[in-house]
Amino acid sequence: MTILCIGSVNIDNTHRVTTHPGPGETVLDKGHLRGLGGKGANMSLAAAAAGARVAHAGAVGSDGDWCRNQIADRDIDVSDLSTVDAATGHAIIMVDDAAENVIVVHSGANMALSQDLIDQAISRRSPGDWLLLQNETNLVPEAAAAGQAAGLKVAYAAAPFDAEAVARVLPHTDLLAVNQIEAEQLSAHLGQSLDALNVPAILITLGSEGARYRADGEEIQTPAFQVDAVDTTGAGDTFLGFFLAGIDLQQTPDKALRRAAAAAALQVTRPGAGDAIPSLEELEAFLSGR
């Protein structure tokens, strides 16, 4: 099977700071890192690292050739990662001494996807493959509907949270992934608990408390691994990418959750987002002692 991610690709500029600046305040950073990011790319990289077959569709600008090359170097199919007349999406990330981050994103090429590109990427897939979506590109509801119509299973990370977009995507969703804050926002918007949603499976990441997963009327919870965090940017993306890969590879939900938690734990011990995602060998070594 294949996981097709139609998602964002960003150039991340990460600045280490002692504390985040307040209004009108200027601070000097302690270091700067330029790397590959974007929720979509992070999820694709994580799923591929976990052993899944992955294709990534989206858009970059003429300044994003190195992003495409890095994604392709992870054995990810980039046939539908197009170049458009817009700047590659980029993010300015500040990470303080407590490993907490503040992020500003310029969407750029990520909001220049065409329906033709989406339809072409989906047409290359087979019924039963996964379509992985998030809210950093345009045409997300349209992609979800097209994927469902083609027989793909739709996994949807409702982030960055947009209530209107979520409401349009939910009818086409097989697996909904949210963090605890997004879960509360969505519940408040819909006026009902997430457990009452007509969605086959729901994954809620709980930060340092782990994650819980509901499917087929059963709920499973996994704890987080305790590590010294350096940078939490992309932790949720890593978790979902590894978890979905595990489900795609026919792992039990328990096993997929534990491995996803371990991957996220390893990821936050390193600076950066996509570049900090652990390899399968690193994951196995981490778990072997636990």
C-alpha positions as protocol buffer text, in pm:
chain_id: "A"
residue {
  index: 1
  type: MET
  ca { x: 0 y: 0 z: 0 }
}
residue {
  index: 2
  type: THR
  ca { x: 99 y: 365 z: -38 }
}
residue {
  index: 3
  type: ILE
  ca { x: 54 y: 675 z: 174 }
}
residue {
  index: 4
  type: LEU
  ca { x: -7 y: 978 z: -48 }
}
residue {
  index: 5
  type: CYS
  ca { x: 47 y: 1302 z: 139 }
}
residue {
  index: 6
  type: ILE
  ca { x: -90 y: 1612 z: -29 }
}
residue {
  index: 7
  type: GLY
  ca { x: 76 y: 1865 z: 194 }
}
residue {
  index: 8
  type: SER
  ca { x: 299 y: 2159 z: 264 }
}
residue {
  index: 9
  type: VAL
  ca { x: 671 y: 2196 z: 206 }
}
residue {
  index: 10
  type: ASN
  ca { x: 843 y: 2474 z: 400 }
}
residue {
  index: 11
  type: ILE
  ca { x: 1190 y: 2614 z: 440 }
}
residue {
  index: 12
  type: ASP
  ca { x: 1233 y: 2640 z: 817 }
}
residue {
  index: 13
  type: ASN
  ca { x: 1453 y: 2910 z: 967 }
}
residue {
  index: 14
  type: THR
  ca { x: 1491 y: 2821 z: 1334 }
}
residue {
  index: 15
  type: HIS
  ca { x: 1639 y: 3066 z: 1585 }
}
residue {
  index: 16
  type: ARG
  ca { x: 1743 y: 2964 z: 1935 }
}
residue {
  index: 17
  type: VAL
  ca { x: 1657 y: 3229 z: 2194 }
}
residue {
  index: 18
  type: THR
  ca { x: 1683 y: 3247 z: 2571 }
}
residue {
  index: 19
  type: THR
  ca { x: 1325 y: 3374 z: 2600 }
}
residue {
  index: 20
  type: HIS
  ca { x: 1067 y: 3476 z: 2343 }
}
residue {
  index: 21
  type: PRO
  ca { x: 1055 y: 3852 z: 2279 }
}
residue {
  index: 22
  type: GLY
  ca { x: 760 y: 4052 z: 2404 }
}
residue {
  index: 23
  type: PRO
  ca { x: 575 y: 4322 z: 2206 }
}
residue {
  index: 24
  type: GLY
  ca { x: 822 y: 4580 z: 2075 }
}
residue {
  index: 25
  type: GLU
  ca { x: 1120 y: 4385 z: 2207 }
}
residue {
  index: 26
  type: THR
  ca { x: 1422 y: 4274 z: 2004 }
}
residue {
  index: 27
  type: VAL
  ca { x: 1637 y: 3983 z: 2116 }
}
residue {
  index: 28
  type: LEU
  ca { x: 1958 y: 3835 z: 1977 }
}
residue {
  index: 29
  type: ASP
  ca { x: 1950 y: 3467 z: 1895 }
}
residue {
  index: 30
  type: LYS
  ca { x: 2199 y: 3207 z: 2015 }
}
residue {
  index: 31
  type: GLY
  ca { x: 2204 y: 3012 z: 1692 }
}
residue {
  index: 32
  type: HIS
  ca { x: 2033 y: 2964 z: 1358 }
}
residue {
  index: 33
  type: LEU
  ca { x: 1939 y: 2651 z: 1163 }
}
residue {
  index: 34
  type: ARG
  ca { x: 1794 y: 2631 z: 811 }
}
residue {
  index: 35
  type: GLY
  ca { x: 1620 y: 2309 z: 722 }
}
residue {
  index: 36
  type: LEU
  ca { x: 1328 y: 2127 z: 565 }
}
residue {
  index: 37
  type: GLY
  ca { x: 987 y: 2153 z: 729 }
}
residue {
  index: 38
  type: GLY
  ca { x: 616 y: 2203 z: 673 }
}
residue {
  index: 39
  type: LYS
  ca { x: 357 y: 1976 z: 832 }
}
residue {
  index: 40
  type: GLY
  ca { x: 304 y: 1784 z: 510 }
}
residue {
  index: 41
  type: ALA
  ca { x: 672 y: 1723 z: 441 }
}
residue {
  index: 42
  type: ASN
  ca { x: 736 y: 1630 z: 804 }
}
residue {
  index: 43
  type: MET
  ca { x: 460 y: 1369 z: 795 }
}
residue {
  index: 44
  type: SER
  ca { x: 585 y: 1226 z: 466 }
}
residue {
  index: 45
  type: LEU
  ca { x: 941 y: 1205 z: 596 }
}
residue {
  index: 46
  type: ALA
  ca { x: 824 y: 1037 z: 916 }
}
residue {
  index: 47
  type: ALA
  ca { x: 606 y: 781 z: 738 }
}
residue {
  index: 48
  type: ALA
  ca { x: 890 y: 695 z: 502 }
}
residue {
  index: 49
  type: ALA
  ca { x: 1135 y: 665 z: 792 }
}
residue {
  index: 50
  type: ALA
  ca { x: 893 y: 422 z: 954 }
}
residue {
  index: 51
  type: GLY
  ca { x: 909 y: 196 z: 649 }
}
residue {
  index: 52
  type: ALA
  ca { x: 596 y: 293 z: 456 }
}
residue {
  index: 53
  type: ARG
  ca { x: 580 y: 351 z: 83 }
}
residue {
  index: 54
  type: VAL
  ca { x: 516 y: 726 z: 48 }
}
residue {
  index: 55
  type: ALA
  ca { x: 435 y: 976 z: -226 }
}
residue {
  index: 56
  type: HIS
  ca { x: 430 y: 1351 z: -163 }
}
residue {
  index: 57
  type: ALA
  ca { x: 224 y: 1592 z: -373 }
}
residue {
  index: 58
  type: GLY
  ca { x: 235 y: 1968 z: -337 }
}
residue {
  index: 59
  type: ALA
  ca { x: 420 y: 2271 z: -466 }
}
residue {
  index: 60
  type: VAL
  ca { x: 744 y: 2462 z: -418 }
}
residue {
  index: 61
  type: GLY
  ca { x: 885 y: 2770 z: -582 }
}
residue {
  index: 62
  type: SER
  ca { x: 1201 y: 2795 z: -789 }
}
residue {
  index: 63
  type: ASP
  ca { x: 1388 y: 2842 z: -460 }
}
residue {
  index: 64
  type: GLY
  ca { x: 1272 y: 2502 z: -336 }
}
residue {
  index: 65
  type: ASP
  ca { x: 1464 y: 2258 z: -557 }
}
residue {
  index: 66
  type: TRP
  ca { x: 1676 y: 2153 z: -259 }
}
residue {
  index: 67
  type: CYS
  ca { x: 1358 y: 2073 z: -66 }
}
residue {
  index: 68
  type: ARG
  ca { x: 1238 y: 1844 z: -344 }
}
residue {
  index: 69
  type: ASN
  ca { x: 1579 y: 1676 z: -356 }
}
residue {
  index: 70
  type: GLN
  ca { x: 1582 y: 1614 z: 19 }
}
residue {
  index: 71
  type: ILE
  ca { x: 1236 y: 1460 z: 9 }
}
residue {
  index: 72
  type: ALA
  ca { x: 1329 y: 1242 z: -288 }
}
residue {
  index: 73
  type: ASP
  ca { x: 1647 y: 1133 z: -110 }
}
residue {
  index: 74
  type: ARG
  ca { x: 1426 y: 966 z: 155 }
}
residue {
  index: 75
  type: ASP
  ca { x: 1282 y: 732 z: -112 }
}
residue {
  index: 76
  type: ILE
  ca { x: 962 y: 937 z: -141 }
}
residue {
  index: 77
  type: ASP
  ca { x: 790 y: 968 z: -480 }
}
residue {
  index: 78
  type: VAL
  ca { x: 788 y: 1337 z: -575 }
}
residue {
  index: 79
  type: SER
  ca { x: 631 y: 1298 z: -921 }
}
residue {
  index: 80
  type: ASP
  ca { x: 350 y: 1531 z: -814 }
}
residue {
  index: 81
  type: LEU
  ca { x: 558 y: 1787 z: -626 }
}
residue {
  index: 82
  type: SER
  ca { x: 535 y: 2072 z: -875 }
}
residue {
  index: 83
  type: THR
  ca { x: 720 y: 2401 z: -917 }
}
residue {
  index: 84
  type: VAL
  ca { x: 499 y: 2710 z: -930 }
}
residue {
  index: 85
  type: ASP
  ca { x: 545 y: 3084 z: -971 }
}
residue {
  index: 86
  type: ALA
  ca { x: 553 y: 3163 z: -599 }
}
residue {
  index: 87
  type: ALA
  ca { x: 805 y: 3150 z: -319 }
}
residue {
  index: 88
  type: THR
  ca { x: 844 y: 2819 z: -143 }
}
residue {
  index: 89
  type: GLY
  ca { x: 655 y: 2825 z: 186 }
}
residue {
  index: 90
  type: HIS
  ca { x: 874 y: 2921 z: 477 }
}
residue {
  index: 91
  type: ALA
  ca { x: 857 y: 2945 z: 853 }
}
residue {
  index: 92
  type: ILE
  ca { x: 1032 y: 3162 z: 1110 }
}
residue {
  index: 93
  type: ILE
  ca { x: 1064 y: 2956 z: 1427 }
}
residue {
  index: 94
  type: MET
  ca { x: 1190 y: 3074 z: 1765 }
}
residue {
  index: 95
  type: VAL
  ca { x: 1275 y: 2809 z: 2024 }
}
residue {
  index: 96
  type: ASP
  ca { x: 1347 y: 2914 z: 2382 }
}
residue {
  index: 97
  type: ASP
  ca { x: 1549 y: 2746 z: 2657 }
}
residue {
  index: 98
  type: ALA
  ca { x: 1240 y: 2551 z: 2768 }
}
residue {
  index: 99
  type: ALA
  ca { x: 1213 y: 2402 z: 2415 }
}
residue {
  index: 100
  type: GLU
  ca { x: 887 y: 2589 z: 2354 }
}
residue {
  index: 101
  type: ASN
  ca { x: 841 y: 2739 z: 2010 }
}
residue {
  index: 102
  type: VAL
  ca { x: 673 y: 3037 z: 1844 }
}
residue {
  index: 103
  type: ILE
  ca { x: 619 y: 3006 z: 1469 }
}
residue {
  index: 104
  type: VAL
  ca { x: 521 y: 3241 z: 1185 }
}
residue {
  index: 105
  type: VAL
  ca { x: 448 y: 3077 z: 849 }
}
residue {
  index: 106
  type: HIS
  ca { x: 436 y: 3225 z: 498 }
}
residue {
  index: 107
  type: SER
  ca { x: 229 y: 2980 z: 293 }
}
residue {
  index: 108
  type: GLY
  ca { x: 366 y: 3076 z: -49 }
}
residue {
  index: 109
  type: ALA
  ca { x: 357 y: 2790 z: -299 }
}
residue {
  index: 110
  type: ASN
  ca { x: 162 y: 2570 z: -57 }
}
residue {
  index: 111
  type: MET
  ca { x: -151 y: 2771 z: -138 }
}
residue {
  index: 112
  type: ALA
  ca { x: -101 y: 2742 z: -515 }
}
residue {
  index: 113
  type: LEU
  ca { x: -209 y: 2379 z: -563 }
}
residue {
  index: 114
  type: SER
  ca { x: -443 y: 2312 z: -854 }
}
residue {
  index: 115
  type: GLN
  ca { x: -730 y: 2066 z: -871 }
}
residue {
  index: 116
  type: ASP
  ca { x: -559 y: 1908 z: -1172 }
}
residue {
  index: 117
  type: LEU
  ca { x: -248 y: 1837 z: -962 }
}
residue {
  index: 118
  type: ILE
  ca { x: -460 y: 1683 z: -686 }
}
residue {
  index: 119
  type: ASP
  ca { x: -660 y: 1469 z: -927 }
}
residue {
  index: 120
  type: GLN
  ca { x: -344 y: 1352 z: -1101 }
}
residue {
  index: 121
  type: ALA
  ca { x: -176 y: 1253 z: -774 }
}
residue {
  index: 122
  type: ILE
  ca { x: -485 y: 1063 z: -659 }
}
residue {
  index: 123
  type: SER
  ca { x: -522 y: 888 z: -996 }
}
residue {
  index: 124
  type: ARG
  ca { x: -179 y: 727 z: -947 }
}
residue {
  index: 125
  type: ARG
  ca { x: -301 y: 554 z: -628 }
}
residue {
  index: 126
  type: SER
  ca { x: -509 y: 241 z: -573 }
}
residue {
  index: 127
  type: PRO
  ca { x: -823 y: 187 z: -364 }
}
residue {
  index: 128
  type: GLY
  ca { x: -721 y: 114 z: -5 }
}
residue {
  index: 129
  type: ASP
  ca { x: -418 y: 343 z: -14 }
}
residue {
  index: 130
  type: TRP
  ca { x: -405 y: 626 z: 239 }
}
residue {
  index: 131
  type: LEU
  ca { x: -447 y: 994 z: 157 }
}
residue {
  index: 132
  type: LEU
  ca { x: -286 y: 1213 z: 427 }
}
residue {
  index: 133
  type: LEU
  ca { x: -398 y: 1576 z: 455 }
}
residue {
  index: 134
  type: GLN
  ca { x: -349 y: 1879 z: 680 }
}
residue {
  index: 135
  type: ASN
  ca { x: -447 y: 2247 z: 672 }
}
residue {
  index: 136
  type: GLU
  ca { x: -131 y: 2408 z: 530 }
}
residue {
  index: 137
  type: THR
  ca { x: -242 y: 2388 z: 165 }
}
residue {
  index: 138
  type: ASN
  ca { x: -542 y: 2506 z: -34 }
}
residue {
  index: 139
  type: LEU
  ca { x: -816 y: 2273 z: -165 }
}
residue {
  index: 140
  type: VAL
  ca { x: -807 y: 2039 z: 136 }
}
residue {
  index: 141
  type: PRO
  ca { x: -1182 y: 1960 z: 140 }
}
residue {
  index: 142
  type: GLU
  ca { x: -1174 y: 1905 z: -236 }
}
residue {
  index: 143
  type: ALA
  ca { x: -877 y: 1669 z: -203 }
}
residue {
  index: 144
  type: ALA
  ca { x: -1051 y: 1474 z: 75 }
}
residue {
  index: 145
  type: ALA
  ca { x: -1366 y: 1433 z: -134 }
}
residue {
  index: 146
  type: ALA
  ca { x: -1168 y: 1327 z: -442 }
}
residue {
  index: 147
  type: GLY
  ca { x: -965 y: 1078 z: -239 }
}
residue {
  index: 148
  type: GLN
  ca { x: -1274 y: 924 z: -84 }
}
residue {
  index: 149
  type: ALA
  ca { x: -1442 y: 898 z: -425 }
}
residue {
  index: 150
  type: ALA
  ca { x: -1136 y: 713 z: -556 }
}
residue {
  index: 151
  type: GLY
  ca { x: -1153 y: 459 z: -273 }
}
residue {
  index: 152
  type: LEU
  ca { x: -863 y: 597 z: -70 }
}
residue {
  index: 153
  type: LYS
  ca { x: -873 y: 605 z: 311 }
}
residue {
  index: 154
  type: VAL
  ca { x: -841 y: 965 z: 430 }
}
residue {
  index: 155
  type: ALA
  ca { x: -625 y: 1060 z: 730 }
}
residue {
  index: 156
  type: TYR
  ca { x: -668 y: 1423 z: 828 }
}
residue {
  index: 157
  type: ALA
  ca { x: -457 y: 1627 z: 1070 }
}
residue {
  index: 158
  type: ALA
  ca { x: -681 y: 1923 z: 1156 }
}
residue {
  index: 159
  type: ALA
  ca { x: -392 y: 2166 z: 1196 }
}
residue {
  index: 160
  type: PRO
  ca { x: -341 y: 2454 z: 1183 }
}
residue {
  index: 161
  type: PHE
  ca { x: -694 y: 2453 z: 1321 }
}
residue {
  index: 162
  type: ASP
  ca { x: -962 y: 2606 z: 1097 }
}
residue {
  index: 163
  type: ALA
  ca { x: -1315 y: 2525 z: 1209 }
}
residue {
  index: 164
  type: GLU
  ca { x: -1474 y: 2585 z: 870 }
}
residue {
  index: 165
  type: ALA
  ca { x: -1223 y: 2367 z: 687 }
}
residue {
  index: 166
  type: VAL
  ca { x: -1252 y: 2089 z: 944 }
}
residue {
  index: 167
  type: ALA
  ca { x: -1630 y: 2080 z: 916 }
}
residue {
  index: 168
  type: ARG
  ca { x: -1600 y: 2036 z: 539 }
}
residue {
  index: 169
  type: VAL
  ca { x: -1337 y: 1762 z: 559 }
}
residue {
  index: 170
  type: LEU
  ca { x: -1488 y: 1549 z: 839 }
}
residue {
  index: 171
  type: PRO
  ca { x: -1751 y: 1376 z: 620 }
}
residue {
  index: 172
  type: HIS
  ca { x: -1468 y: 1236 z: 408 }
}
residue {
  index: 173
  type: THR
  ca { x: -1238 y: 1140 z: 697 }
}
residue {
  index: 174
  type: ASP
  ca { x: -1145 y: 787 z: 809 }
}
residue {
  index: 175
  type: LEU
  ca { x: -881 y: 892 z: 1064 }
}
residue {
  index: 176
  type: LEU
  ca { x: -892 y: 1230 z: 1238 }
}
residue {
  index: 177
  type: ALA
  ca { x: -572 y: 1341 z: 1415 }
}
residue {
  index: 178
  type: VAL
  ca { x: -571 y: 1636 z: 1657 }
}
residue {
  index: 179
  type: ASN
  ca { x: -376 y: 1748 z: 1960 }
}
residue {
  index: 180
  type: GLN
  ca { x: -550 y: 1818 z: 2288 }
}
residue {
  index: 181
  type: ILE
  ca { x: -603 y: 2190 z: 2220 }
}
residue {
  index: 182
  type: GLU
  ca { x: -739 y: 2124 z: 1871 }
}
residue {
  index: 183
  type: ALA
  ca { x: -970 y: 1857 z: 2013 }
}
residue {
  index: 184
  type: GLU
  ca { x: -1116 y: 2109 z: 2258 }
}
residue {
  index: 185
  type: GLN
  ca { x: -1155 y: 2373 z: 1985 }
}
residue {
  index: 186
  type: LEU
  ca { x: -1326 y: 2128 z: 1752 }
}
residue {
  index: 187
  type: SER
  ca { x: -1558 y: 1999 z: 2023 }
}
residue {
  index: 188
  type: ALA
  ca { x: -1657 y: 2355 z: 2113 }
}
residue {
  index: 189
  type: HIS
  ca { x: -1719 y: 2447 z: 1749 }
}
residue {
  index: 190
  type: LEU
  ca { x: -1931 y: 2141 z: 1678 }
}
residue {
  index: 191
  type: GLY
  ca { x: -2111 y: 2147 z: 2012 }
}
residue {
  index: 192
  type: GLN
  ca { x: -2042 y: 1781 z: 2081 }
}
residue {
  index: 193
  type: SER
  ca { x: -1764 y: 1557 z: 2206 }
}
residue {
  index: 194
  type: LEU
  ca { x: -1530 y: 1402 z: 1953 }
}
residue {
  index: 195
  type: ASP
  ca { x: -1644 y: 1058 z: 2066 }
}
residue {
  index: 196
  type: ALA
  ca { x: -1985 y: 1140 z: 1917 }
}
residue {
  index: 197
  type: LEU
  ca { x: -1841 y: 1215 z: 1572 }
}
residue {
  index: 198
  type: ASN
  ca { x: -1920 y: 984 z: 1284 }
}
residue {
  index: 199
  type: VAL
  ca { x: -1550 y: 929 z: 1213 }
}
residue {
  index: 200
  type: PRO
  ca { x: -1418 y: 570 z: 1217 }
}
residue {
  index: 201
  type: ALA
  ca { x: -1093 y: 649 z: 1404 }
}
residue {
  index: 202
  type: ILE
  ca { x: -968 y: 941 z: 1611 }
}
residue {
  index: 203
  type: LEU
  ca { x: -611 y: 1002 z: 1734 }
}
residue {
  index: 204
  type: ILE
  ca { x: -553 y: 1266 z: 2001 }
}
residue {
  index: 205
  type: THR
  ca { x: -193 y: 1349 z: 2093 }
}
residue {
  index: 206
  type: LEU
  ca { x: -152 y: 1468 z: 2451 }
}
residue {
  index: 207
  type: GLY
  ca { x: 203 y: 1604 z: 2456 }
}
residue {
  index: 208
  type: SER
  ca { x: 394 y: 1483 z: 2761 }
}
residue {
  index: 209
  type: GLU
  ca { x: 97 y: 1262 z: 2855 }
}
residue {
  index: 210
  type: GLY
  ca { x: 117 y: 1051 z: 2539 }
}
residue {
  index: 211
  type: ALA
  ca { x: -177 y: 988 z: 2310 }
}
residue {
  index: 212
  type: ARG
  ca { x: -511 y: 812 z: 2289 }
}
residue {
  index: 213
  type: TYR
  ca { x: -671 y: 637 z: 1994 }
}
residue {
  index: 214
  type: ARG
  ca { x: -1034 y: 537 z: 1943 }
}
residue {
  index: 215
  type: ALA
  ca { x: -1152 y: 299 z: 1673 }
}
residue {
  index: 216
  type: ASP
  ca { x: -1416 y: 27 z: 1645 }
}
residue {
  index: 217
  type: GLY
  ca { x: -1568 y: 129 z: 1977 }
}
residue {
  index: 218
  type: GLU
  ca { x: -1245 y: 74 z: 2168 }
}
residue {
  index: 219
  type: GLU
  ca { x: -999 y: 324 z: 2311 }
}
residue {
  index: 220
  type: ILE
  ca { x: -625 y: 274 z: 2361 }
}
residue {
  index: 221
  type: GLN
  ca { x: -389 y: 510 z: 2541 }
}
residue {
  index: 222
  type: THR
  ca { x: -11 y: 514 z: 2525 }
}
residue {
  index: 223
  type: PRO
  ca { x: 224 y: 709 z: 2755 }
}
residue {
  index: 224
  type: ALA
  ca { x: 493 y: 942 z: 2632 }
}
residue {
  index: 225
  type: PHE
  ca { x: 861 y: 858 z: 2673 }
}
residue {
  index: 226
  type: GLN
  ca { x: 1039 y: 1093 z: 2911 }
}
residue {
  index: 227
  type: VAL
  ca { x: 1330 y: 1271 z: 2741 }
}
residue {
  index: 228
  type: ASP
  ca { x: 1512 y: 1603 z: 2766 }
}
residue {
  index: 229
  type: ALA
  ca { x: 1346 y: 1808 z: 2492 }
}
residue {
  index: 230
  type: VAL
  ca { x: 1554 y: 2048 z: 2283 }
}
residue {
  index: 231
  type: ASP
  ca { x: 1298 y: 2152 z: 2021 }
}
residue {
  index: 232
  type: THR
  ca { x: 933 y: 2039 z: 2006 }
}
residue {
  index: 233
  type: THR
  ca { x: 875 y: 2166 z: 1651 }
}
residue {
  index: 234
  type: GLY
  ca { x: 724 y: 1889 z: 1438 }
}
residue {
  index: 235
  type: ALA
  ca { x: 672 y: 1637 z: 1720 }
}
residue {
  index: 236
  type: GLY
  ca { x: 305 y: 1587 z: 1636 }
}
residue {
  index: 237
  type: ASP
  ca { x: 386 y: 1547 z: 1266 }
}
residue {
  index: 238
  type: THR
  ca { x: 643 y: 1281 z: 1348 }
}
residue {
  index: 239
  type: PHE
  ca { x: 396 y: 1099 z: 1573 }
}
residue {
  index: 240
  type: LEU
  ca { x: 124 y: 1089 z: 1307 }
}
residue {
  index: 241
  type: GLY
  ca { x: 363 y: 990 z: 1028 }
}
residue {
  index: 242
  type: PHE
  ca { x: 500 y: 695 z: 1224 }
}
residue {
  index: 243
  type: PHE
  ca { x: 156 y: 595 z: 1352 }
}
residue {
  index: 244
  type: LEU
  ca { x: -8 y: 598 z: 1009 }
}
residue {
  index: 245
  type: ALA
  ca { x: 285 y: 405 z: 864 }
}
residue {
  index: 246
  type: GLY
  ca { x: 240 y: 145 z: 1138 }
}
residue {
  index: 247
  type: ILE
  ca { x: -130 y: 107 z: 1061 }
}
residue {
  index: 248
  type: ASP
  ca { x: -53 y: 87 z: 688 }
}
residue {
  index: 249
  type: LEU
  ca { x: 205 y: -185 z: 761 }
}
residue {
  index: 250
  type: GLN
  ca { x: -58 y: -385 z: 952 }
}
residue {
  index: 251
  type: GLN
  ca { x: 85 y: -325 z: 1298 }
}
residue {
  index: 252
  type: THR
  ca { x: -159 y: -342 z: 1588 }
}
residue {
  index: 253
  type: PRO
  ca { x: -273 y: 1 z: 1710 }
}
residue {
  index: 254
  type: ASP
  ca { x: -90 y: -63 z: 2039 }
}
residue {
  index: 255
  type: LYS
  ca { x: 239 y: -125 z: 1860 }
}
residue {
  index: 256
  type: ALA
  ca { x: 190 y: 164 z: 1616 }
}
residue {
  index: 257
  type: LEU
  ca { x: 116 y: 404 z: 1905 }
}
residue {
  index: 258
  type: ARG
  ca { x: 421 y: 296 z: 2107 }
}
residue {
  index: 259
  type: ARG
  ca { x: 653 y: 331 z: 1809 }
}
residue {
  index: 260
  type: ALA
  ca { x: 504 y: 670 z: 1720 }
}
residue {
  index: 261
  type: ALA
  ca { x: 557 y: 789 z: 2078 }
}
residue {
  index: 262
  type: ALA
  ca { x: 918 y: 672 z: 2066 }
}
residue {
  index: 263
  type: ALA
  ca { x: 979 y: 846 z: 1732 }
}
residue {
  index: 264
  type: ALA
  ca { x: 836 y: 1173 z: 1863 }
}
residue {
  index: 265
  type: ALA
  ca { x: 1046 y: 1144 z: 2179 }
}
residue {
  index: 266
  type: LEU
  ca { x: 1363 y: 1102 z: 1975 }
}
residue {
  index: 267
  type: GLN
  ca { x: 1266 y: 1385 z: 1742 }
}
residue {
  index: 268
  type: VAL
  ca { x: 1231 y: 1646 z: 2019 }
}
residue {
  index: 269
  type: THR
  ca { x: 1582 y: 1574 z: 2149 }
}
residue {
  index: 270
  type: ARG
  ca { x: 1723 y: 1733 z: 1832 }
}
residue {
  index: 271
  type: PRO
  ca { x: 1695 y: 2078 z: 1675 }
}
residue {
  index: 272
  type: GLY
  ca { x: 1483 y: 2123 z: 1366 }
}
residue {
  index: 273
  type: ALA
  ca { x: 1173 y: 1954 z: 1226 }
}
residue {
  index: 274
  type: GLY
  ca { x: 1210 y: 1732 z: 919 }
}
residue {
  index: 275
  type: ASP
  ca { x: 1584 y: 1698 z: 968 }
}
residue {
  index: 276
  type: ALA
  ca { x: 1532 y: 1573 z: 1326 }
}
residue {
  index: 277
  type: ILE
  ca { x: 1307 y: 1276 z: 1238 }
}
residue {
  index: 278
  type: PRO
  ca { x: 1475 y: 953 z: 1351 }
}
residue {
  index: 279
  type: SER
  ca { x: 1556 y: 660 z: 1127 }
}
residue {
  index: 280
  type: LEU
  ca { x: 1403 y: 316 z: 1177 }
}
residue {
  index: 281
  type: GLU
  ca { x: 1736 y: 191 z: 1310 }
}
residue {
  index: 282
  type: GLU
  ca { x: 1749 y: 471 z: 1568 }
}
residue {
  index: 283
  type: LEU
  ca { x: 1393 y: 393 z: 1671 }
}
residue {
  index: 284
  type: GLU
  ca { x: 1469 y: 24 z: 1720 }
}
residue {
  index: 285
  type: ALA
  ca { x: 1779 y: 106 z: 1928 }
}
residue {
  index: 286
  type: PHE
  ca { x: 1577 y: 346 z: 2144 }
}
residue {
  index: 287
  type: LEU
  ca { x: 1305 y: 88 z: 2208 }
}
residue {
  index: 288
  type: SER
  ca { x: 1543 y: -200 z: 2268 }
}
residue {
  index: 289
  type: GLY
  ca { x: 1640 y: -56 z: 2607 }
}
residue {
  index: 290
  type: ARG
  ca { x: 1279 y: 3 z: 2716 }
}
